[in-house]
Amino acid sequence: DSAGSHVELPRGRLLILGGDLAYPYPTPEAYENRLMLPFEYALAPNFHREGEQELFATGVDKAAQLSDELPTNKRPEMYAIPGNHDWFDGLDTFTRYIVRTRTFAG
């Protein structure tokens, strides 16, 4: 707002990623540095509230466990469409980082 106060918006419920997720080549380093890290830096930690207690995920394993505990309607959804550069390795890296991953970033 005009007063310069901090406004915290709710976490998005839908993420759509379209093509060339790790340009120019689909390497693990490219996926981590160009795709995963920016989202991890931008997203708040994965948490949910049980009564008065907030439970935070402190790593990928805990986030996956926490995600399993969340009701399906409270989990954000992500849809990713591979682009032509994602196919350079036969979708191996896309499959590893997107298809076979239970949680994505934050």
VOPAGU-2260 file (C-alpha; in pm, 1 decimal, decimal comma):
REM VOPAGU-2260
SITE   aa  ch    i         X         Y         Z
SITE  ASP   A    0       0,0       0,0       0,0
SITE  SER   A    1     100,6     366,3     -15,3
SITE  ALA   A    2     215,8     367,6     348,2
SITE  GLY   A    3     483,4     114,0     258,5
SITE  SER   A    4     359,5    -147,1     501,6
SITE  HIS   A    5     428,1    -513,2     442,3
SITE  VAL   A    6     144,1    -712,7     288,3
SITE  GLU   A    7     164,5   -1091,0     295,6
SITE  LEU   A    8     -38,8   -1263,8      27,1
SITE  PRO   A    9    -164,9   -1621,6      54,1
SITE  ARG   A   10      39,0   -1892,3    -114,5
SITE  GLY   A   11     -82,4   -1973,4    -463,7
SITE  ARG   A   12    -294,1   -2282,5    -512,9
SITE  LEU   A   13    -192,6   -2350,5    -874,4
SITE  LEU   A   14     139,8   -2334,4   -1058,6
SITE  ILE   A   15     166,4   -2390,8   -1433,3
SITE  LEU   A   16     514,1   -2427,0   -1584,9
SITE  GLY   A   17     539,8   -2426,2   -1961,4
SITE  GLY   A   18     836,3   -2556,0   -2154,0
SITE  ASP   A   19    1214,7   -2537,5   -2145,0
SITE  LEU   A   20    1230,5   -2558,3   -1768,0
SITE  ALA   A   21    1611,6   -2563,6   -1769,5
SITE  TYR   A   22    1733,2   -2392,5   -2087,1
SITE  PRO   A   23    1956,7   -2460,3   -2278,5
SITE  TYR   A   24    2031,7   -2818,5   -2162,6
SITE  PRO   A   25    1836,5   -3035,7   -1916,5
SITE  THR   A   26    2111,8   -3114,9   -1665,8
SITE  PRO   A   27    2058,1   -3168,3   -1292,3
SITE  GLU   A   28    2258,5   -2850,2   -1225,5
SITE  ALA   A   29    2041,6   -2647,7   -1464,4
SITE  TYR   A   30    1718,6   -2777,7   -1308,5
SITE  GLU   A   31    1842,9   -2703,5    -957,6
SITE  ASN   A   32    1990,2   -2358,4   -1031,4
SITE  ARG   A   33    1738,9   -2227,2   -1286,1
SITE  LEU   A   34    1416,6   -2392,9   -1170,6
SITE  MET   A   35    1419,9   -2532,0    -817,2
SITE  LEU   A   36    1626,4   -2271,3    -628,0
SITE  PRO   A   37    1432,2   -1962,3    -744,0
SITE  PHE   A   38    1106,4   -2122,2    -627,1
SITE  GLU   A   39    1261,5   -2237,2    -298,8
SITE  TYR   A   40    1383,5   -1882,4    -233,8
SITE  ALA   A   41    1044,8   -1731,4    -323,6
SITE  LEU   A   42     807,7   -1968,0    -144,2
SITE  ALA   A   43     737,4   -1973,6     224,2
SITE  PRO   A   44     814,6   -2297,0     410,4
SITE  ASN   A   45     563,7   -2576,7     372,8
SITE  PHE   A   46     354,5   -2583,6     688,7
SITE  HIS   A   47      11,8   -2651,5     822,3
SITE  ARG   A   48    -162,4   -2582,5    1149,6
SITE  GLU   A   49    -290,5   -2839,3    1397,9
SITE  GLY   A   50    -497,0   -2645,3    1648,2
SITE  GLU   A   51    -265,7   -2376,6    1785,5
SITE  GLN   A   52      51,8   -2553,3    1667,6
SITE  GLU   A   53     217,0   -2477,9    1330,3
SITE  LEU   A   54     413,4   -2767,3    1178,7
SITE  PHE   A   55     694,9   -2666,7     942,4
SITE  ALA   A   56     878,0   -2883,4     690,4
SITE  THR   A   57    1252,7   -2844,5     735,2
SITE  GLY   A   58    1364,1   -3054,9     439,4
SITE  VAL   A   59    1241,9   -3244,1     136,2
SITE  ASP   A   60    1166,5   -3563,9     331,5
SITE  LYS   A   61     969,9   -3376,4     596,9
SITE  ALA   A   62     789,3   -3173,4     329,6
SITE  ALA   A   63     684,3   -3494,3     154,6
SITE  GLN   A   64     562,7   -3641,5     484,3
SITE  LEU   A   65     383,3   -3318,7     573,3
SITE  SER   A   66     231,5   -3304,7     225,7
SITE  ASP   A   67      91,1   -3655,9     275,8
SITE  GLU   A   68     -65,5   -3540,0     602,5
SITE  LEU   A   69    -234,5   -3238,1     445,1
SITE  PRO   A   70    -586,2   -3278,0     312,3
SITE  THR   A   71    -575,9   -3298,0     -67,7
SITE  ASN   A   72    -774,8   -2976,3    -107,2
SITE  LYS   A   73    -506,7   -2776,7      82,8
SITE  ARG   A   74    -207,8   -2883,2    -128,8
SITE  PRO   A   75    -102,3   -2654,0    -414,1
SITE  GLU   A   76    -121,3   -2817,2    -756,2
SITE  MET   A   77     149,2   -2795,0   -1022,9
SITE  TYR   A   78     130,1   -2878,2   -1390,6
SITE  ALA   A   79     447,3   -2876,1   -1600,8
SITE  ILE   A   80     471,9   -2903,7   -1978,1
SITE  PRO   A   81     813,5   -3005,9   -2113,7
SITE  GLY   A   82     956,2   -2796,7   -2396,9
SITE  ASN   A   83    1182,4   -2899,1   -2682,1
SITE  HIS   A   84    1499,6   -2845,6   -2472,9
SITE  ASP   A   85    1361,4   -3067,9   -2196,5
SITE  TRP   A   86    1354,2   -3351,3   -2451,4
SITE  PHE   A   87    1729,4   -3334,7   -2527,3
SITE  ASP   A   88    1795,0   -3614,7   -2277,6
SITE  GLY   A   89    1474,9   -3808,3   -2349,2
SITE  LEU   A   90    1294,7   -3634,5   -2058,9
SITE  ASP   A   91    1519,8   -3809,1   -1803,6
SITE  THR   A   92    1593,4   -3494,2   -1601,1
SITE  PHE   A   93    1235,1   -3364,6   -1635,4
SITE  THR   A   94    1109,1   -3700,1   -1508,4
SITE  ARG   A   95    1352,7   -3697,8   -1215,3
SITE  TYR   A   96    1279,8   -3342,0   -1099,9
SITE  ILE   A   97     913,6   -3301,7   -1196,8
SITE  VAL   A   98     733,2   -3632,8   -1251,0
SITE  ARG   A   99     891,5   -3841,1    -973,2
SITE  THR   A  100     907,0   -3562,4    -715,2
SITE  ARG   A  101     638,7   -3556,7    -446,9
SITE  THR   A  102     699,3   -3193,8    -351,5
SITE  PHE   A  103     821,6   -2895,9    -550,5
SITE  ALA   A  104    1019,7   -2618,1    -385,6
SITE  GLY   A  105     906,1   -2433,1     -70,3
